Amino acid sequence: MNTLVCSLQGRFGNQCLQYLFARAWCERHGYTLLVEPWIGERVFQLDDKRPWPSAASPAMTLSDRELASVDGRMQAEDLGYRGYAQMQCCVDYYTKRQAQAWLRVRPELLKWCGRHPGVDTTVAHRRVGDYIGYGYPVVSEVAYIKACLQFGLHAEALRFVTEETQETCGLPDDLLFVPDFVRLMQAPTLLRGNSSFSWLAGLLGNGLVLSPVIDGLEGGKEHDCRFVPGNWPRFANLDFVTDLHV
């Protein structure tokens, strides 16, 4: 059986999108997926873990568009994949149900995540600190409050989740994000941020998702942008990111 060697890029949210696309592509075309060791192996109950080949040498390495368009059934060689999987042509390969089945949080981690936020709680993810420096738009706190008023939610019950307010708990330092991620994923109503982290939480959860529209916004500044229902607006004004309908 031919293999697809996937070299992951970025942090947790980015890597998860790449894994979902690569796994779905392999299942459709009958390839074996080989993924380098990554943080998802410690967060999720993955059922496809295979050893990473120390000297992997695929015949060619494909980008997002190239892999999404190639018919693996017509190939007779090992392939490599390196991209971000944040285009519609990539998420077309998998469904929400598949993503939820493949990325199930390990039970031993859930004990660190506290109780379910509750049926009356709205949870908002706000990416702040590093976005100004990267030149990305920042969604203001006011925008989230306005969204609550627009969609008939109780703004006083709004819980903000940010990287800067991450709680210290008994988890290793590189897993301290897990309680925040689970809180977003389990939220009855999620006000998503412009981040792959909360886009993934919305995909794996079953609550109502409201998302900011950041197209055309100037980077490096805060904006009182509008929110729309659904998890589809793209989360970065970058050429390799599109709206994502799963």
N, C-alpha and C positions, 0 to 999 in steps of 0.2 A: 504494500500500500504506500502511495506517495505521501510525503509529509509537507505541512506548511509550518515554517519556522517563523514565529511571531516575536519581534523585538519590541518590547513595550516602551512607551515614552510618557513623560510627565509624572503626575502624582496619581493618587487613588482614583478619582473620578475619570480622568483621562484614560488610565490603564484599563478600567472596567469596560469602557466603551470599545476599546481596541480588542479586548478579550471576547466580548459578545459577538462582534462582527467576525473575528477570525474563527471562533467556534462554530457559528452559524454557517459560515462559508464552507468549512470543512465537512460539516454534517450534510450539507446539500450536495457536495461534490465527491464525497467518499475519501477525503484526505484525513490523515492523522495530524492532530494539532500538537505542536511542540512549543511551549511557552517558557521563557526564561523565568527563574524564581522571581515571584512578585508578591506584593503585600496582600493581594486577594486570596492567596492560599491560606493565610492566617486569619482572614476575616470570614470567608465563606466556606461552606461545605462542598467544595468542588469534587466532582466525581470523575474527572478526566485527567488527573495529575499524571504527567509522564516525565521521565528524566530529561533534563536539558542537555542536549548534545554539546560537549565542550568544543568540538571542532565542526560545528554545523556549517555546511557550505552549499546552500541552495543554488540551483542553476541560475536563478535571477530573483531579485527582490522587487516587489511591486508596491506601488503607492495605493492610496484609497481607491481612486477611480479605476486604476488598472486592475486591481484585484476584483473589484465589484463587477467589472465588465468581462473578465476572462471566464471562459467555460472550463472549469477544472476537470470535467469529464473528458475533455479533449486533450488534456496535458498528460505527458508521460515522464514527468520529472518533478523533483522536489522544488518547492517555491519558498521564497521568503516574503514577509510582509512587514512594512514599516510605514505607519501613518497614524492619524488621530481618530479615524472612524467617526467623524462628526459631520458627515454629509448624509443626505437622505438616501443616496445610493447604498450606503453602508447599513443603515438601520432597516432598510427594506428587507434585509436578510433574516431578521428575527422579529418575533412578536413579544408583546408584554408578558404573555404567559410563559414563553420560553425563558425570558430574562429572569422572571421571578423563580422559575424552577432551577435555573443554573446558579443563581447568586442568592443563596439562602445563608443568612448570618448564622455563624456557629452558636449553638445553645450556650456554651460556656462563656461567651462574650455578652450574651443578653443579660446576665445577672448584674453586669456593671452599668446597665443602661437605665435603671430606674423603672418607675411604673409608666404605663401608657399615659400620654399627655391628657387624655380625657376627652369626652365627646364634645365639650364646649370650647376646646382649646384650638386656637389658630397659631401655627408655628411659621415663622418667617426666617429664611436664610438670607443673610446680608453679607456679601463679600466686600471687605473694606480695605484693610491695611495695605496689602501689596498692589492692589489694583491701581491706585493713584500713580505709583512709581512705574508700573508697566504701561501706563497710558490707556487703561481700559476705563469705560464709563462705570461710575459707581451709582447704585440705586439708593436714593436718600431714604432716611427713616420716614420722612413725610410722605413719600410715595406709597409706602406700605400702609400707612394709616389711611391715606386717601382711598386705597384699594379696599380696605375694610369697610369704609363708609359706602363706597360704590356698590359693593356686593352684599351689603346687609350683614356684615360680620361685626362682632363686638371688639372694637379696637382696644378696649381695656384688658381684654383677655389675650392679646397678642403677645407671644413669646418670641424674642429674637434669639437666633443662633448665629454666632459669628466666631471666626477663628480666634479672635482676640479675647473672647470670654469663655474659652474652652475650660471645662472643669477638670481639676486634678482628681484622679481616682487611682485605684490599684492596678491599672493596666500599664504595660510598658509604654514608654514615651512615644514610640512610633504607632501605637494603637489608641492614643488618647482621643482621636477624632471619632472613634466608633460610637460612643454614646450620643454625640451630636447627630451623626448620620442616622442612627436608629430613631432618634426623636423626630427627625424630618420625615423619615420613611413611614413611621407609624401615625403621623399627624392626620387627624380627620380632615383638616384643611391646611394645605401647604402653600404659603406664599413663597414661590421659588425665587432664588437669586439668579443672577447672570453668571452661572457657574456650572460646570459639569457635575460637581459634587451634589448639588440639590436637584439637578435634572435627573441624575441617576436615582436619587431618593424618591422622586416623583414617579419614576418608571417602576421601581420595585414596590412601591406602596399602592394602596387602593383608595386613598382619600381624594378629595377635590383639590386640583392643582390650579393655581392662578400664577401667571408668569409675566415678568416685565418685558416690554418691547423696547429694545435698545438701539434699533436701527437708526442711523443718522445722528446719534448722540456723540458729542465731543468727548474724547477720551481724557482721562486724568482729572475729571470733575464729577461732582455729585449732581444728580438729575432727579427731578420729581416726575419720573416717567410714568406712563400709564400701564396698567395691568390688564391682561385678557384671560379668559378661561382657557385652560388646557396647558399641556407641557410642551407645546410645539415651537414657540418663538426661539430663535437661535440665541445662544447664551454668550456669544462673542462676536464682535465685528471684525472677523478675520476671514480671509479668502477661503480657508479650508473648513469653515463652519457654515452650515445652512440651517434653516428651520428643520425640525426633526419631528415627523409624525410617525409614531409607532402604533 
